[in-house]
């Protein structure tokens, strides 16, 4: 699943917000908590954070993110484990002289047995909730940065249900 937001801010301001996930619950409504678990190297590679997300449908998702790749002011990639397994990637690109595009690619598989069982039926609902959570994050991020959010795009590649039960 891919979300793209256009924000009237700088790469530097956006980067500082992204690399401090323990503060995300201050502005991301569906994020119940973030706990710092481990430091990474000087670039942050290997750092770990535990996220507790509210779905908006009565269930919680517990996910540990381990930073795998960092390209300062451009890319931040982490591996997810826990209730979801896979990769999350933030990409920051110049959109105009006074704006950046922030893209998040979330390529995961479900770990919770009940979700895996019901994914053939509930896949559209899971995707809908993911995008609702992301849109709230976009608006919260803009408020936190004190900038304008001028665009939200989202799309998903729904693959056939297979043994791996991908959600991306």
C-alpha positions as CSV (number, residue, x, y, z in Angstrom):
1,X,0.0,0.0,0.0
2,X,1.3,3.4,-0.9
3,X,0.5,6.8,0.5
4,X,1.9,10.1,-0.8
5,X,1.5,13.5,0.9
6,X,2.4,16.9,-0.4
7,X,3.5,19.2,2.5
8,X,4.5,22.9,2.3
9,X,7.7,22.4,4.3
10,X,11.4,21.6,4.0
11,X,13.1,18.3,3.8
12,X,15.0,19.2,7.0
13,X,11.9,19.9,9.1
14,X,10.1,16.8,7.8
15,X,13.2,14.6,8.4
16,X,13.5,15.7,12.0
17,X,9.9,14.7,12.6
18,X,10.3,11.3,11.0
19,X,13.5,10.3,12.8
20,X,11.9,10.8,16.2
21,X,9.1,8.2,16.3
22,X,8.7,8.3,20.1
23,X,7.1,11.7,19.5
24,X,4.7,10.6,16.8
25,X,1.8,9.8,19.2
26,X,1.7,13.6,19.9
27,X,0.4,14.2,16.4
28,X,-0.7,10.8,15.0
29,X,-4.2,10.1,16.4
30,X,-4.2,6.3,15.8
31,X,-0.8,5.7,17.3
32,X,-1.3,4.8,21.0
33,X,2.4,4.6,21.9
34,X,5.9,4.2,20.7
35,X,8.7,2.8,22.9
36,X,12.4,3.0,22.1
37,X,13.9,-0.5,22.3
38,X,17.4,-0.2,20.9
39,X,19.9,2.3,19.6
40,X,21.3,1.8,16.1
41,X,24.6,2.9,14.7
42,X,25.4,6.6,14.2
43,X,23.1,6.7,11.2
44,X,20.3,5.0,13.1
45,X,20.6,1.6,11.3
46,X,19.6,-1.1,13.7
47,X,17.5,1.1,15.9
48,X,14.3,-0.5,17.1
49,X,11.0,1.0,18.2
50,X,7.8,-0.8,19.4
51,X,4.6,0.8,18.0
52,X,1.1,0.2,19.3
53,X,-1.5,1.2,16.7
54,X,-5.3,1.5,17.1
55,X,-7.1,0.3,14.1
56,X,-10.3,2.2,14.6
57,X,-12.2,-1.1,14.4
58,X,-11.6,-2.3,17.9
59,X,-8.3,-4.2,17.5
60,X,-4.7,-3.2,18.2
61,X,-1.6,-3.8,16.2
62,X,1.8,-4.3,17.9
63,X,4.7,-3.8,15.5
64,X,8.4,-3.6,16.1
65,X,10.2,-1.6,13.5
66,X,14.0,-2.1,13.0
67,X,15.7,0.5,10.8
68,X,17.5,-1.1,7.9
69,X,18.5,1.8,5.6
70,X,18.9,5.5,6.1
71,X,19.7,8.1,3.4
72,X,19.6,11.4,5.3
73,X,16.8,13.8,4.1
74,X,15.7,11.2,1.5
75,X,14.9,7.7,2.6
76,X,14.2,5.8,5.8
77,X,13.5,2.1,5.6
78,X,12.6,-0.3,8.4
79,X,11.6,-4.0,8.8
80,X,8.4,-4.7,10.6
81,X,7.8,-7.7,12.9
82,X,5.0,-8.6,15.3
83,X,1.4,-8.5,14.2
84,X,2.6,-7.5,10.7
85,X,5.8,-8.5,8.9
86,X,7.4,-6.8,6.1
87,X,9.0,-3.4,5.1
88,X,8.0,0.2,5.5
89,X,9.8,2.9,3.5
90,X,9.5,6.7,3.8
91,X,10.7,8.6,0.7
92,X,11.1,12.4,0.7
93,X,11.3,14.2,-2.7
94,X,11.2,17.8,-3.7
95,X,7.8,18.8,-5.0
96,X,8.4,22.5,-5.7
97,X,10.5,25.3,-4.3
98,X,8.4,25.4,-1.1
99,X,7.0,21.8,-0.8
100,X,8.1,18.2,-0.5
101,X,6.3,15.0,-1.3
102,X,6.4,12.3,1.3
103,X,5.7,8.8,0.1
104,X,5.2,5.8,2.4
105,X,5.3,2.3,1.0
106,X,4.0,-0.4,3.3
107,X,4.6,-3.9,2.0
108,X,3.5,-6.4,4.7
109,X,2.0,-9.7,5.5
110,X,-0.4,-10.4,8.3
111,X,0.8,-12.3,11.4
112,X,-2.3,-12.5,13.5
113,X,-4.0,-15.8,12.9
114,X,-7.6,-14.4,12.9
115,X,-6.5,-11.7,10.3
116,X,-4.9,-14.3,8.1
117,X,-8.0,-16.5,8.3
118,X,-10.3,-13.6,7.3
119,X,-8.1,-11.7,4.8
120,X,-9.9,-13.1,1.7
121,X,-13.1,-11.4,2.9
122,X,-11.6,-8.4,4.9
123,X,-8.7,-7.3,2.6
124,X,-10.6,-4.2,1.4
125,X,-11.5,-3.3,5.0
126,X,-7.9,-3.7,6.1
127,X,-6.7,-1.5,3.2
128,X,-9.5,1.1,3.9
129,X,-8.4,1.3,7.6
130,X,-4.8,1.6,6.7
131,X,-5.5,4.5,4.4
132,X,-7.7,6.2,7.0
133,X,-5.0,5.9,9.6
134,X,-2.4,7.3,7.1
135,X,-4.6,10.3,6.2
136,X,-5.0,11.1,9.9
137,X,-1.2,10.9,10.1
138,X,-0.8,13.3,7.2
139,X,-3.1,15.9,8.7
140,X,-1.5,15.5,12.1
141,X,2.0,15.8,10.6
142,X,1.0,19.1,8.8
143,X,-0.4,20.5,12.1
144,X,2.7,19.5,14.0
145,X,4.9,21.1,11.3
146,X,2.6,24.2,11.1
147,X,2.4,23.7,7.3
148,X,-0.1,23.2,4.6
149,X,-1.1,19.7,3.5
150,X,-2.0,20.2,-0.1
151,X,-2.5,16.7,-1.4
152,X,-3.0,13.1,-0.2
153,X,-2.8,10.2,-2.7
154,X,-3.1,6.6,-1.9
155,X,-3.1,3.3,-3.9
156,X,-2.8,-0.4,-3.3
157,X,-1.8,-3.3,-5.4
158,X,-4.1,-6.0,-4.4
159,X,-2.5,-9.3,-5.3
160,X,-4.3,-12.6,-5.4
161,X,-4.7,-14.4,-2.1
162,X,-1.9,-16.9,-1.8
163,X,-0.1,-18.9,0.9
164,X,1.8,-15.8,2.1
165,X,-1.4,-13.7,2.3
166,X,0.2,-10.4,1.3
167,X,-1.7,-7.2,2.1
168,X,0.2,-4.9,-0.3
